[in-house]
Amino acid sequence: MKKNSLKFLIIFFFSLIFYLLVPKLTGAATLSVSPSGGTYAVDSIFSIDILIDTAGANSDGFDINSLNYNPSLLEIQDANTKKTGIQPVEPGTLFPSTIINSVDNGRIIFSQITTGGSHYTGIGKIGTVTFKVKSSGTTDFNFSFSSGSSTDCNVASEGIDVLTLVTNGNYRLIVPSNEDNGGHTPTTPVLSVSISPTPVSGNVPLLDVDLKADVSGTAKGKINYTFYCNRSDSGTDIASGYCKKEDGTDLESYTAFDCCNYTSAGTYTIKVIIEREDLAVEDRKTVTVLELPEPEPEPEPEPEPEAGSEPEPESPEPESLESTTLFPDLTIKADFKKVDINKDGYVNSVDYSSLIVDWGKVSAGIETDFNEDNIVNELDWDLMNKEWTS
């Protein structure tokens, strides 16, 4: 009996140590474009938003390397003509510092970070790309992403890439028709849609999620809405499994109330398909369902001292070697010396500027490649940010 009790206590002790010391990843972050589909006429101009969902993680920034389109069909519009070179993305306001904003032969590269010591947690727009349609056809707008790779698209949190899912776009580009007997040129109808969930995230079970669709474009006539709670493909076929279908309405903004219930944690892709005037388009967003946080173990109550006994005086704790103060207001931490590039005892904007010089370099042995994955990017900044001197 005593051996079993001792075995139980040992297992409990090491389980408690593991629970307290092993970090728990909260993030299953996503990147997406909105709208993710639509029909646009040649010579028209349209915009696409780039969205982030950190899924509860404290993000220090992101890398989009790259976001790809067909340059023979679409022409990027400069977001800031006052800067040298084409700025393909109009930055959002969630991350205050833009590191890279460039485009080359259909490849957009865009990286932003927080300022030293701060983080972003939530869902929002990180940028907008505007195109002019050059020719007819069908084009994708897709992220370069491979799960587990830190050299393509990343969402950085505590030195780790927590990006798990991307939602790409696909667009139909058409030539305006010229059938006319009255001297003017009719325009081929254009149709697009944007979907949004309420709420966008929550703990499991996440119930009664509303899905709202907003329709725009020049197409006229009755509208058919079809909503799905988890469908990630870019197709516009009406398949089974939808949570709501509303046909023949004149409403250009429609909400499917209490459409989705999620009883398991994960990242789900909501989708709407719109049919109007022989056109069909779709849009997708992600909904993040989180596990309930584990309760912190309650500390064991200290035993009451026996009656008449004197409590033993507490001995002073020895000074920790990890918190040795080398400067009047500076505490050296685990990886401090590695990211203190100029070795002045502080991690600040001077060291950060050295990181920026190497940003995007791909090679072995770069001093600022702190995680040693042979590329200097957002993940290395994340490690520096953790040691930023306040």
Protein Blocks (a to p, Z undefined) as FASTA:
>chain_A
ZZmmmmmmmmmmmmmmmmmmmccdfbdcddddddfbdcddehiacdddddddeehpacfb
dcdddddddfklpccddfblkbgcjdfbacdfkbmbdfbdcdeehiacddddddehiace
ddddfbdcddddfbgcdddddddddehiaklccddeehiafbfbdcddddddddddfbdf
ehpacdddddddddddddfbdcdddehiacddddedjbecjddddddfbdcbfbfbdceh
iabdcehiabfbdcdehkbccfbgcdddddddddeehiacdddddddddddddddddddd
dddddehiacdddddddddfklccfbfkbccdfklmmmmmnonopacfklmmmmmmmgoi
acehiaklmnonopacfklmmmmmmmocZZ
